[in-house]
Amino acid sequence: MFLRKIKPFLYLGVFYLIISLIIRTIFFFHPITTASFGFFEVIKVLLIGLVNDIFVFILASSLLALYFLFLSNSKYRKPYGYIILGALVLFFLYIWLVPNNIFKQYGGSVMEIALVFVGIKTLFFGLMLFLPTQRIKIRNTLYFTTLFLYVLLIIFNGVSEYFFYNEFGVRYNFIAVDYLIYTNEVIGNIMESYPVIPLFSAIMIVTLTITWFIYKKTKDELLELPDFKQKMVLLGSFMVLCALSALAIPSLMQIRSDNVFADEIEANGIPKFYWAFTHNELDYFQFYPQINQQQAEKNFLSQYPQHTLSRAVAAEQPEMKKNVVLISIESLSADFMEHYGNTQKITPFLDSLADRSLMFTNLYATGNRTVRGLEALTLCIPPTAGESIIKRDDNKNKFTTGSVFKSKGYDVKFLYGGYSYFDNMQDFFQGNGYDIVDRNNFKPEEITFANVWGVADEDMAKKAIQVMNAEAKSGKPFFNHWMTVSNHRPFTYPDGRIDIPGTAKSREGGVKYTDYSLKLFFDMAKKQDWYKNTVFVIIADHCASSAGKTELPMDKYRIPAMIFSEGFIEPQKFNALMSQIDLMPTLFGLLNFSYQSKFLGQDVFRQEFQPKAYVATYQDLGLIKDGRLTIISPVKKVKQYSLELEKSDLAPEFKLYYDENLLKKPDQKLVDDAVAAYQSTSYWLKTKQLNR
């Protein structure tokens, strides 16, 4: 009897395992999976993955178990049926009519969801109470609906995991949590990027087919419901399995190998999503290797002339109050530019501008998301574990690029073609003294094209010129930080601008259109009176993707950067290794700014500059220095790779690709340098020492 009663679980479970196996197989052969796998490694991945999936399904089937637990005929007998119905009606009225009910206090759509759920439950309970001859049909309808929802979620999760892996080369992480929060942008992105109607039609057809199959195989089990004793035995057994699953899943998540792709493929996306949702920040001092705090600070601060966090930067020449326009370009990997070997000619303007600029040829982004790039360019500090500071609660009143400009009498603005509430940008920049110009500031006639991420870059370029013209009339110098949006999936833009149509929805098209828009901006800027007194800083926020053979693949963090100003900045190439956090301190040096600094980046033209770069994911923190990549990770793990440039015909300063060879015995000094940098930064943030 017991085996028959768990048939729905068995059918759904087998279906879930089949979907998971299909997804893993696809991931093995996906182009983004650049690692190779031996036979025994494949078997290991599949076996660990299978165990993962079984435990996850047990926990995920808890709602189905509750559904079966409350299936009963006795609850419709007099007077219990009327009492239960009355209680449900009162509960419904409480949610509907009481202004400050418990669901309303939660905010959002919680009250509406509760109202719909209780309303449906009340309606069907009433139907089954007053229509006993139709009770089996109604129960079967509800059972079919329950199965349908489970099958739909299994398929939808599989499809979602595929698209997420297709974009990022990993299972769910912090980005997936962000996507859940910013549903408008994400749903819009999906609608504009993929053939939604055929995709969802196929999902619905498969879901209905599988649901009908499982329903036909198991619906007879609802004719004879288990009694109370049998339910308790089933419930007890299920609770034991749930407890075992809850203990096993975290242990399975700790299994790691030298092959990052193997770790991702054998994992299950659902617990990874839960982990990311509940670990928005990672406590450095709980999860990462440490040294004595005073020693860490002494080590880290030894690179500066004054071995203190707050230190005076004194210029030897008079300050120059030139306007500054910082343009951070969405997802512009170095390998999109012809300088770095690209032959598609998709950045003709940027390549030509680079030859007329101070070009930083060996610069690395700190992370793989826009908020990391904005953080690095605004705060000029190494990345820290967990989510970007921009998205944390304690993100205001920091010592920033903008605060330095403000102290010099500048107007300071952040310009963004989308809605700046996305990724918490509005909260961060306003909380640090920036004025904001975003999509809310556009009149309808100023928008020639827009997608879910914002107005087209050319429209933002025109708006930027308007803003700068108005600022110039005030007589004050201005600092504007413009973040582009068009080089982002779905890669749509107005037709007729470039030779790749916007309907192609290609990455190359997105890059080339942004390049076109930047040329348009500079063509307009040249006609303005303020142009000759303006310095333009152009840099990518991060690369187009972050997937690679190791935790931190070097080529996935290399970005183009340049400083351009006619008659002021002499064209040259700076080839030493540097980080995104060094760019703005270097600019301040070129402008001869004297100020009290808390920046952890350095002016690369000062004698004391030490070539290095910081690169990170949300949990792996890396230091590139002296031909080594040192990575510290949870839980107190340390890896170090030697870096050897791959052969190519490019000039040495433009070679992108490295062989990263794991060292059995890391250089301890470099390990200490990495720990000192990340530990000190985390400590200063925690103790608010990086505030103004």
C-alpha positions as CSV (number, residue, x, y, z in Angstrom):
1,M,0.0,0.0,0.0
2,F,2.8,2.4,1.0
3,L,4.6,2.0,-2.4
4,R,1.4,2.7,-4.3
5,K,0.8,5.9,-2.3
6,I,4.2,7.3,-3.2
7,K,3.8,6.6,-6.9
8,P,3.3,10.4,-7.7
9,F,6.6,11.1,-6.0
10,L,8.4,8.4,-7.9
11,Y,7.1,9.5,-11.3
12,L,7.9,13.2,-10.6
13,G,11.2,12.3,-9.1
14,V,12.3,10.2,-12.1
15,F,11.1,13.0,-14.5
16,Y,13.2,15.5,-12.5
17,L,16.3,13.3,-12.6
18,I,15.9,12.8,-16.4
19,I,15.7,16.6,-16.9
20,S,18.7,17.1,-14.7
21,L,20.7,14.5,-16.6
22,I,19.8,16.1,-19.9
23,I,20.9,19.5,-18.6
24,R,24.2,18.1,-17.4
25,T,24.9,16.4,-20.7
26,I,24.2,19.7,-22.5
27,F,26.6,21.5,-20.2
28,F,29.3,18.9,-20.9
29,F,29.2,19.7,-24.6
30,H,28.3,23.4,-24.4
31,P,30.8,25.7,-26.2
32,I,31.2,27.8,-23.1
33,T,32.6,24.7,-21.3
34,T,36.2,25.0,-22.3
35,A,37.6,22.3,-19.9
36,S,38.2,18.7,-20.9
37,F,36.9,15.7,-18.9
38,G,38.3,12.2,-18.4
39,F,36.0,9.2,-18.3
40,F,36.2,8.7,-14.6
41,E,35.7,12.5,-14.0
42,V,32.5,12.3,-16.1
43,I,31.3,9.4,-14.0
44,K,32.1,11.2,-10.8
45,V,30.3,14.4,-12.0
46,L,27.2,12.4,-12.9
47,L,27.1,10.3,-9.7
48,I,27.5,13.3,-7.4
49,G,25.0,15.2,-9.5
50,L,22.5,12.3,-9.2
51,V,22.9,12.2,-5.5
52,N,22.5,16.0,-5.4
53,D,19.3,15.9,-7.5
54,I,17.7,13.1,-5.3
55,F,18.2,15.1,-2.1
56,V,17.0,18.3,-3.7
57,F,13.9,16.7,-5.1
58,I,13.0,15.2,-1.7
59,L,13.1,18.7,-0.2
60,A,11.3,20.2,-3.1
61,S,8.5,17.7,-2.8
62,S,7.6,18.9,0.6
63,L,4.6,20.9,-0.7
64,L,3.3,17.8,-2.5
65,A,3.6,15.9,0.7
66,L,1.5,18.5,2.5
67,Y,-1.1,18.4,-0.2
68,F,-1.5,14.6,0.2
69,L,-1.4,14.9,4.0
70,F,-4.6,17.1,4.0
71,L,-6.5,15.0,1.5
72,S,-9.4,13.6,3.5
73,N,-13.1,12.7,3.2
74,S,-13.8,13.0,6.9
75,K,-13.3,16.8,7.0
76,Y,-16.5,17.2,4.8
77,R,-18.7,15.4,7.3
78,K,-21.1,17.4,9.5
79,P,-20.4,19.6,11.5
80,Y,-16.6,19.7,10.7
81,G,-17.1,20.7,7.1
82,Y,-19.2,23.7,8.0
83,I,-16.8,24.8,10.7
84,I,-13.8,24.6,8.4
85,L,-15.7,26.4,5.6
86,G,-16.7,29.1,8.1
87,A,-13.1,29.5,9.3
88,L,-11.9,29.8,5.7
89,V,-14.5,32.5,4.9
90,L,-13.5,34.5,8.0
91,F,-9.8,34.2,7.1
92,F,-10.6,35.4,3.6
93,L,-12.5,38.4,4.9
94,Y,-9.7,39.1,7.4
95,I,-7.2,39.4,4.6
96,W,-9.6,41.3,2.3
97,L,-11.1,43.8,4.8
98,V,-8.7,44.3,7.7
99,P,-6.5,47.3,6.7
100,N,-3.4,46.4,8.7
101,N,-3.5,42.6,8.6
102,I,-0.4,40.5,9.0
103,F,0.0,40.0,5.2
104,K,-0.3,43.7,4.5
105,Q,2.5,44.4,6.9
106,Y,4.9,42.3,4.9
107,G,4.4,44.7,2.0
108,G,4.8,44.0,-1.7
109,S,2.3,41.6,-3.3
110,V,2.1,39.3,-0.2
111,M,-1.4,40.3,0.6
112,E,-2.7,39.8,-2.9
113,I,-1.1,36.4,-3.1
114,A,-2.6,35.3,0.2
115,L,-6.0,36.6,-0.8
116,V,-6.0,34.6,-4.1
117,F,-4.7,31.5,-2.4
118,V,-7.2,31.5,0.4
119,G,-10.0,32.5,-1.9
120,I,-9.3,29.5,-4.2
121,K,-9.0,27.2,-1.3
122,T,-12.3,28.4,0.1
123,L,-14.1,28.1,-3.2
124,F,-13.0,24.6,-3.9
125,F,-13.7,23.5,-0.3
126,G,-17.2,24.8,-0.6
127,L,-17.8,23.0,-3.9
128,M,-16.6,19.7,-2.5
129,L,-18.7,20.2,0.7
130,F,-22.0,21.0,-1.1
131,L,-21.4,18.8,-4.2
132,P,-20.4,15.4,-2.8
133,T,-21.3,13.6,-6.0
134,Q,-18.7,15.8,-7.9
135,R,-16.1,15.5,-5.2
136,I,-13.9,13.0,-7.0
137,K,-13.9,15.1,-10.2
138,I,-13.1,18.2,-8.3
139,R,-10.3,16.5,-6.4
140,N,-8.9,15.0,-9.6
141,T,-8.9,18.5,-11.2
142,L,-7.0,19.9,-8.2
143,Y,-4.6,16.9,-8.4
144,F,-4.0,17.4,-12.1
145,T,-3.3,21.1,-11.4
146,T,-0.8,20.3,-8.6
147,L,1.0,17.9,-10.9
148,F,1.0,20.4,-13.7
149,L,2.6,23.1,-11.5
150,Y,5.3,20.6,-10.4
151,V,6.1,19.5,-13.9
152,L,6.0,23.1,-15.2
153,L,8.5,24.2,-12.4
154,I,10.8,21.3,-13.2
155,I,10.9,22.1,-16.9
156,F,11.0,25.9,-16.4
157,N,13.9,25.5,-13.9
158,G,15.8,23.3,-16.4
159,V,15.3,25.9,-19.2
160,S,16.3,28.7,-16.9
161,E,19.5,26.9,-15.8
162,Y,20.4,26.3,-19.5
163,F,19.9,30.0,-20.4
164,F,21.8,31.1,-17.2
165,Y,24.7,28.8,-18.0
166,N,24.6,29.9,-21.6
167,E,25.1,33.5,-20.4
168,F,27.5,33.1,-17.6
169,G,29.0,29.6,-17.7
170,V,28.0,28.8,-14.1
171,R,24.9,27.6,-12.2
172,Y,22.8,30.1,-10.3
173,N,24.6,32.7,-8.2
174,F,24.1,36.2,-7.0
175,I,23.2,37.3,-10.5
176,A,20.2,34.9,-10.5
177,V,19.1,36.5,-7.2
178,D,19.3,39.9,-8.8
179,Y,17.2,38.7,-11.7
180,L,14.5,37.5,-9.4
181,I,14.4,40.9,-7.7
182,Y,14.5,43.0,-10.9
183,T,11.8,41.1,-12.7
184,N,10.8,43.9,-15.1
185,E,14.2,44.2,-16.7
186,V,14.8,40.5,-16.7
187,I,11.4,39.5,-18.2
188,G,11.9,42.3,-20.7
189,N,15.4,41.0,-21.6
190,I,14.0,37.5,-22.1
191,M,11.1,38.8,-24.3
192,E,13.5,40.8,-26.5
193,S,16.3,38.2,-26.6
194,Y,14.6,34.9,-27.3
195,P,11.7,33.5,-29.4
196,V,9.4,33.6,-26.5
197,I,6.2,32.4,-28.1
198,P,7.7,29.2,-29.6
199,L,9.7,28.6,-26.5
200,F,6.8,28.9,-24.1
201,S,4.5,27.0,-26.4
202,A,7.0,24.1,-26.4
203,I,7.2,24.2,-22.6
204,M,3.4,24.1,-22.2
205,I,3.0,21.2,-24.7
206,V,5.7,19.2,-22.9
207,T,4.3,20.1,-19.5
208,L,0.8,19.1,-20.4
209,T,2.0,15.8,-22.0
210,I,4.1,14.7,-19.0
211,T,1.4,15.9,-16.5
212,W,-1.3,13.9,-18.3
213,F,1.0,10.8,-18.4
214,I,1.7,11.0,-14.6
215,Y,-1.9,11.8,-13.8
216,K,-3.3,8.7,-15.7
217,K,-0.7,6.5,-14.0
218,T,-1.5,7.7,-10.5
219,K,-5.0,9.2,-10.2
220,D,-6.5,5.9,-9.0
221,E,-4.5,6.3,-5.8
222,L,-6.9,9.2,-4.8
223,L,-9.9,6.8,-4.7
224,E,-8.8,5.2,-1.5
225,L,-7.1,7.7,0.8
226,P,-4.8,6.4,3.6
227,D,-6.1,6.6,7.2
228,F,-4.6,8.7,10.0
229,K,-2.2,6.0,11.1
230,Q,-0.9,5.3,7.6
231,K,-0.5,9.1,7.0
232,M,1.6,9.4,10.1
233,V,3.9,6.5,9.0
234,L,4.3,8.1,5.5
235,L,4.8,11.6,7.1
236,G,7.4,10.3,9.6
237,S,9.4,8.5,6.8
238,F,9.3,11.6,4.7
239,M,10.5,13.9,7.5
240,V,13.5,11.6,8.1
241,L,14.4,11.8,4.4
242,C,14.0,15.6,4.5
243,A,16.3,15.8,7.5
244,L,18.9,13.6,5.8
245,S,18.6,15.8,2.6
246,A,19.0,19.0,4.5
247,L,22.2,17.7,6.1
248,A,23.6,16.2,2.9
249,I,23.1,19.0,0.5
250,P,25.5,21.5,2.2
251,S,28.2,18.8,2.4
252,L,27.8,18.0,-1.3
253,M,28.2,21.7,-2.1
254,Q,31.6,21.7,-0.4
255,I,33.0,19.0,-2.8
256,R,35.5,20.8,-5.0
257,S,38.0,19.8,-7.7
258,D,40.6,21.6,-9.8
259,N,38.1,21.7,-12.7
260,V,35.7,24.6,-12.1
261,F,33.4,23.4,-14.9
262,A,33.1,20.0,-13.2
263,D,32.1,21.6,-10.0
264,E,29.4,23.7,-11.7
265,I,28.0,20.8,-13.8
266,E,27.8,18.3,-10.9
267,A,26.1,21.0,-8.7
268,N,22.4,21.6,-8.5
269,G,21.1,25.1,-9.3
270,I,18.4,25.2,-6.6
271,P,20.6,25.0,-3.5
272,K,23.1,27.3,-5.2
273,F,20.3,29.8,-5.7
274,Y,19.3,29.5,-2.1
275,W,22.8,29.9,-0.9
276,A,23.3,33.0,-3.0
277,F,20.0,34.4,-1.7
278,T,20.9,33.9,1.9
279,H,24.6,35.0,1.5
280,N,24.3,38.4,-0.1
281,E,27.5,39.3,1.8
282,L,30.3,37.0,2.7
283,D,32.0,37.7,6.0
284,Y,35.7,37.8,5.2
285,F,36.7,37.1,8.7
286,Q,34.5,34.0,8.9
287,F,35.3,32.4,5.5
288,Y,38.7,33.6,4.3
289,P,42.4,33.1,5.4
290,Q,43.7,35.8,7.8
291,I,46.8,37.1,9.3
292,N,47.2,39.5,12.2
293,Q,45.2,42.6,11.5
294,Q,47.9,45.1,12.3
295,Q,50.3,43.1,10.2
296,A,47.8,43.0,7.4
297,E,47.4,46.7,7.4
298,K,51.2,47.3,7.7
299,N,51.8,45.0,4.7
300,F,49.1,46.6,2.6
301,L,49.9,50.3,3.4
302,S,53.6,49.8,2.8
303,Q,53.0,50.5,-0.9
304,Y,52.2,54.2,-0.2
305,P,54.7,56.9,0.7
306,Q,52.8,57.6,3.9
307,H,52.0,54.2,5.5
308,T,48.5,55.3,6.6
309,L,45.0,54.8,5.2
310,S,44.3,58.6,5.1
311,R,47.2,60.3,3.5
312,A,48.0,63.6,1.8
313,V,48.5,63.6,-2.0
314,A,50.4,66.7,-2.9
315,A,51.0,67.9,-6.4
316,E,54.1,69.7,-7.5
317,Q,52.3,71.7,-10.2
318,P,49.2,74.0,-10.1
319,E,45.9,72.3,-10.2
320,M,44.0,72.2,-13.5
321,K,40.2,72.5,-13.2
322,K,39.4,70.7,-16.4
323,N,36.0,69.2,-17.0
324,V,36.0,65.4,-16.8
325,V,33.8,62.9,-18.5
326,L,34.1,59.3,-17.4
327,I,32.5,56.9,-19.8
328,S,32.2,53.3,-18.5
329,I,31.2,51.0,-21.3
330,E,29.0,48.0,-20.7
331,S,30.7,44.6,-21.3
332,L,33.5,45.8,-23.5
333,S,36.2,43.0,-23.4
334,A,39.6,43.9,-24.6
335,D,39.4,41.3,-27.2
336,F,36.7,43.2,-29.1
337,M,39.3,45.8,-30.1
338,E,41.6,45.5,-33.1
339,H,44.5,46.4,-30.9
340,Y,44.1,43.2,-29.1
341,G,43.8,41.0,-32.2
342,N,40.1,41.3,-33.2
343,T,39.6,41.2,-36.9
344,Q,35.9,42.0,-37.1
345,K,36.4,45.8,-37.1
346,I,33.6,46.3,-34.6
347,T,35.3,49.1,-32.6
348,P,36.7,51.4,-35.4
349,F,36.2,54.6,-33.4
350,L,37.6,53.3,-30.1
351,D,40.6,51.9,-31.9
352,S,41.3,55.2,-33.6
353,L,40.7,57.1,-30.3
354,A,43.2,54.8,-28.5
355,D,45.9,55.8,-30.9
356,R,45.3,59.5,-29.9
357,S,45.1,58.8,-26.2
358,L,47.0,57.7,-23.1
359,M,46.1,54.0,-23.5
360,F,46.4,51.6,-20.6
361,T,47.1,48.4,-22.4
362,N,47.4,46.0,-19.4
363,L,44.4,46.9,-17.2
364,Y,42.1,44.5,-15.4
365,A,38.5,44.9,-14.2
366,T,37.9,44.0,-10.6
367,G,34.8,41.9,-11.3
368,N,32.4,40.6,-13.8
369,R,29.3,42.8,-13.2
370,T,28.5,46.4,-13.9
371,V,28.2,47.2,-10.2
372,R,31.7,46.0,-9.6
373,G,33.0,48.2,-12.3
374,L,31.1,51.2,-10.9
375,E,32.4,50.4,-7.4
376,A,36.0,50.2,-8.6
377,L,35.8,53.5,-10.5
378,T,33.9,55.4,-7.8
379,L,35.5,54.0,-4.6
380,C,38.9,53.0,-6.0
381,I,39.2,50.0,-3.7
382,P,39.7,46.3,-4.2
383,P,36.6,44.2,-4.5
384,T,35.3,42.5,-1.4
385,A,33.6,39.1,-0.9
386,G,29.9,38.9,-1.6
387,E,27.8,41.5,-3.3
388,S,29.1,44.9,-4.5
389,I,29.1,47.7,-2.0
390,I,26.7,49.5,-4.3
391,K,24.1,46.9,-3.4
392,R,24.7,46.8,0.3
393,D,22.8,48.8,3.0
394,D,26.0,50.5,4.1
395,N,26.8,52.1,0.8
396,K,26.5,55.9,1.5
397,N,28.8,58.6,2.7
398,K,31.9,56.9,1.2
399,F,35.1,58.5,0.1
400,T,34.6,58.6,-3.6
401,T,35.8,60.0,-6.9
402,G,32.8,62.3,-6.8
403,S,33.7,63.6,-3.3
404,V,37.2,64.6,-4.5
405,F,35.7,66.5,-7.5
406,K,33.1,68.2,-5.2
407,S,35.8,69.3,-2.9
408,K,37.3,71.1,-5.9
409,G,34.0,72.9,-6.7
410,Y,32.8,70.6,-9.5
411,D,29.2,69.7,-10.5
412,V,29.1,65.9,-10.1
413,K,26.6,63.8,-12.0
414,F,25.9,60.1,-12.9
415,L,24.3,59.6,-16.3
416,Y,22.5,56.4,-17.2
417,G,20.1,55.5,-20.0
418,G,18.0,53.2,-18.0
419,Y,16.2,53.6,-14.7
420,S,18.9,54.1,-12.1
421,Y,17.0,52.2,-9.4
422,F,18.2,49.1,-11.1
423,D,21.1,47.4,-9.3
424,N,20.7,50.0,-6.5
425,M,22.6,52.6,-8.5
426,Q,20.3,55.5,-7.6
427,D,20.6,54.8,-3.9
428,F,24.4,54.5,-4.1
429,F,25.2,57.6,-6.2
430,Q,22.6,59.9,-4.6
431,G,23.8,58.7,-1.2
432,N,27.3,59.8,-2.2
433,G,26.5,63.2,-3.4
434,Y,25.9,62.7,-7.1
435,D,23.1,64.2,-9.1
436,I,21.4,61.6,-11.4
437,V,20.3,61.9,-15.0
438,D,18.5,58.7,-16.1
439,R,15.6,57.6,-18.3
440,N,13.2,59.6,-16.1
441,N,14.8,62.8,-17.4
442,F,14.0,62.0,-21.0
443,K,11.0,63.6,-22.9
444,P,9.2,61.1,-25.3
445,E,10.5,63.0,-28.3
446,E,14.1,62.6,-27.1
447,I,13.9,58.8,-27.4
448,T,14.4,57.3,-30.9
449,F,14.9,53.8,-29.6
450,A,14.7,52.0,-26.2
451,N,14.8,48.4,-24.9
452,V,14.3,47.0,-21.5
453,W,17.7,48.3,-20.3
454,G,17.2,51.9,-21.3
455,V,17.3,54.3,-24.2
456,A,19.8,53.7,-27.0
457,D,23.3,54.9,-26.4
458,E,23.0,57.5,-29.1
459,D,20.0,59.1,-27.3
460,M,22.0,59.1,-24.1
461,A,24.9,60.7,-26.0
462,K,22.6,63.6,-27.1
463,K,21.2,64.0,-23.6
464,A,24.7,64.1,-22.2
465,I,25.6,66.9,-24.5
466,Q,22.5,68.8,-23.3
467,V,23.5,68.3,-19.7
468,M,27.1,69.3,-20.2
469,N,26.1,72.5,-22.2
470,A,23.9,73.5,-19.2
471,E,26.7,72.8,-16.8
472,A,29.2,74.8,-18.8
473,K,26.9,77.8,-18.6
474,S,27.1,77.7,-14.8
475,G,30.7,78.6,-14.9
476,K,31.7,75.6,-12.7
477,P,33.8,72.7,-13.9
478,F,31.8,69.4,-14.2
479,F,32.5,65.8,-13.6
480,N,30.0,63.4,-15.3
481,H,30.1,59.6,-15.1
482,W,28.2,58.1,-18.0
483,M,27.3,54.4,-18.0
484,T,26.3,53.0,-21.4
485,V,23.7,50.3,-21.8
486,S,23.3,49.2,-25.4
487,N,26.0,46.5,-25.4
488,H,23.8,44.1,-23.4
489,R,21.6,41.3,-24.3
490,P,19.2,41.5,-26.3
491,F,21.7,43.7,-28.3
492,T,18.9,45.7,-30.0
493,Y,19.4,49.2,-31.3
494,P,18.1,51.4,-34.2
495,D,18.5,50.1,-37.7
496,G,20.5,52.0,-40.3
497,R,23.4,53.1,-38.0
498,I,25.8,50.3,-38.6
499,D,26.2,47.4,-41.0
500,I,24.8,44.8,-38.5
501,P,21.0,45.1,-38.2
502,G,19.5,45.5,-34.7
503,T,17.2,42.6,-35.4
504,A,20.3,40.3,-35.5
505,K,20.6,40.6,-31.7
506,S,24.3,39.8,-31.9
507,R,27.0,40.7,-29.4
508,E,29.1,42.1,-32.2
509,G,26.3,44.4,-33.2
510,G,25.9,45.6,-29.6
511,V,29.6,46.4,-29.5
512,K,29.7,48.1,-32.9
513,Y,26.6,50.2,-32.1
514,T,28.0,51.4,-28.8
515,D,31.2,52.4,-30.8
516,Y,29.0,54.2,-33.3
517,S,27.3,56.1,-30.4
518,L,30.5,57.1,-28.8
519,K,31.7,58.5,-32.2
520,L,28.5,60.4,-32.4
521,F,29.0,61.8,-28.9
522,F,32.6,63.0,-29.7
523,D,31.5,64.5,-33.0
524,M,28.9,66.6,-31.1
525,A,31.3,67.4,-28.2
526,K,33.9,68.8,-30.6
527,K,31.4,71.5,-31.5
528,Q,31.0,72.7,-27.9
529,D,33.0,75.5,-26.3
530,W,33.8,73.3,-23.3
531,Y,35.4,70.5,-25.4
532,K,39.0,71.8,-25.4
533,N,38.9,72.1,-21.6
534,T,37.6,68.6,-21.0
535,V,39.3,65.3,-20.3
536,F,37.6,62.1,-21.4
537,V,38.2,58.8,-19.6
538,I,36.9,55.7,-21.4
539,I,36.9,52.3,-19.8
540,A,34.9,49.1,-19.8
541,D,32.9,48.2,-16.7
542,H,33.7,44.4,-17.1
543,C,34.2,41.8,-19.8
544,A,31.4,40.2,-21.9
545,S,31.6,36.9,-20.0
546,S,33.5,35.4,-17.0
547,A,33.6,31.7,-17.8
548,G,36.9,30.0,-18.2
549,K,39.1,27.1,-17.3
550,T,40.0,28.4,-13.9
551,E,38.2,30.4,-11.2
552,L,39.6,33.7,-12.5
553,P,40.6,33.4,-16.2
554,M,42.9,36.3,-17.0
555,D,41.4,37.1,-20.4
556,K,38.0,37.4,-18.9
557,Y,39.1,40.4,-16.8
558,R,41.3,42.3,-19.3
559,I,39.5,45.5,-20.4
560,P,40.4,48.5,-22.6
561,A,41.0,51.9,-21.0
562,M,42.2,55.3,-22.2
563,I,42.4,59.0,-21.3
564,F,41.9,61.5,-24.1
565,S,42.1,65.2,-24.2
566,E,43.2,67.2,-27.3
567,G,46.2,69.4,-26.5
568,F,46.6,68.1,-23.0
569,I,47.1,64.4,-23.0
570,E,50.0,63.2,-25.2
571,P,49.3,60.0,-27.0
572,Q,51.2,57.1,-25.5
573,K,50.9,53.6,-24.2
574,F,51.2,52.6,-20.6
575,N,52.0,48.9,-20.5
576,A,52.5,48.1,-16.8
577,L,50.1,45.9,-15.1
578,M,47.3,47.9,-13.3
579,S,43.8,47.6,-11.9
580,Q,40.5,49.4,-12.6
581,I,41.0,51.0,-9.1
582,D,44.1,52.8,-10.3
583,L,42.5,54.8,-13.1
584,M,41.0,57.7,-11.3
585,P,43.9,58.3,-8.9
586,T,46.0,58.4,-12.1
587,L,43.7,61.0,-13.6
588,F,43.9,63.1,-10.4
589,G,47.6,63.0,-10.8
590,L,47.4,64.2,-14.4
591,L,45.2,67.1,-13.2
592,N,47.7,67.9,-10.4
593,F,45.1,67.5,-7.7
594,S,46.2,67.8,-4.1
595,Y,43.8,66.1,-1.7
596,Q,43.5,63.9,1.4
597,S,43.1,60.4,0.0
598,K,41.5,57.2,1.2
599,F,41.8,55.5,-2.2
600,L,43.5,52.2,-2.3
601,G,44.3,52.5,-6.0
602,Q,47.5,54.3,-7.0
603,D,48.6,56.9,-9.5
604,V,50.5,54.7,-11.9
605,F,52.9,57.5,-12.8
606,R,54.2,57.9,-9.3
607,Q,57.6,56.4,-8.5
608,E,56.1,54.2,-5.7
609,F,53.5,52.5,-7.9
610,Q,53.6,48.7,-7.7
611,P,52.2,46.9,-10.8
612,K,49.4,44.6,-9.7
613,A,45.7,44.0,-10.3
614,Y,42.7,42.8,-8.2
615,V,40.2,40.4,-9.9
616,A,37.3,38.7,-8.2
617,T,34.0,36.9,-8.5
618,Y,31.5,37.1,-5.6
619,Q,33.6,34.6,-3.6
620,D,37.0,34.1,-5.3
621,L,39.4,37.0,-4.6
622,G,42.5,37.3,-6.7
623,L,45.7,39.2,-6.8
624,I,47.8,39.4,-10.0
625,K,51.4,40.3,-9.2
626,D,54.9,39.3,-10.2
627,G,53.7,36.7,-12.8
628,R,51.5,34.9,-10.3
629,L,47.7,34.8,-9.8
630,T,46.9,34.2,-6.1
631,I,43.3,33.3,-5.2
632,I,41.8,33.1,-1.8
633,S,38.4,31.5,-1.4
634,P,36.0,30.1,1.2
635,V,36.6,28.2,3.3
636,K,40.1,29.6,3.9
637,K,41.4,28.1,0.7
638,V,44.4,29.4,-1.2
639,K,45.5,28.7,-4.8
640,Q,48.3,30.2,-6.8
641,Y,48.9,30.0,-10.5
642,S,52.0,30.8,-12.6
643,L,51.1,33.0,-15.6
644,E,52.7,32.3,-19.0
645,L,51.7,34.2,-22.0
646,E,50.4,32.1,-24.9
647,K,52.2,32.6,-28.2
648,S,50.6,35.0,-30.7
649,D,51.7,37.5,-33.4
650,L,50.5,40.5,-31.3
651,A,52.8,43.0,-29.6
652,P,53.6,41.9,-26.1
653,E,51.5,44.6,-24.5
654,F,48.4,43.4,-26.4
655,K,48.7,39.7,-25.8
656,L,45.6,38.5,-23.8
657,Y,45.8,34.8,-23.2
658,Y,47.7,33.1,-20.4
659,D,48.4,29.6,-19.4
660,E,47.4,29.4,-15.8
661,N,49.4,26.6,-14.2
662,L,48.5,25.6,-10.6
663,L,51.5,25.7,-8.3
664,K,52.0,23.0,-5.7
665,K,53.9,25.4,-3.4
666,P,52.6,29.0,-3.5
667,D,54.9,31.9,-3.0
668,Q,54.0,32.8,0.6
669,K,54.8,36.5,0.2
670,L,52.3,36.9,-2.5
671,V,49.7,34.9,-0.5
672,D,50.3,37.3,2.4
673,D,50.0,40.3,0.0
674,A,46.6,39.0,-1.3
675,V,45.3,38.3,2.2
676,A,46.6,41.6,3.5
677,A,44.8,43.5,0.7
678,Y,41.4,41.8,1.0
679,Q,41.5,41.5,4.8
680,S,42.4,45.2,5.3
681,T,39.8,46.4,2.8
682,S,37.1,44.3,4.4
683,Y,38.1,45.5,7.9
684,W,38.1,49.2,6.9
685,L,34.7,48.8,5.3
686,K,33.3,47.0,8.3
687,T,34.6,49.7,10.7
688,K,33.5,52.6,8.3
689,Q,37.1,53.9,7.9
690,L,36.5,54.3,4.1
691,N,33.7,56.8,4.8
692,R,34.3,60.5,4.1
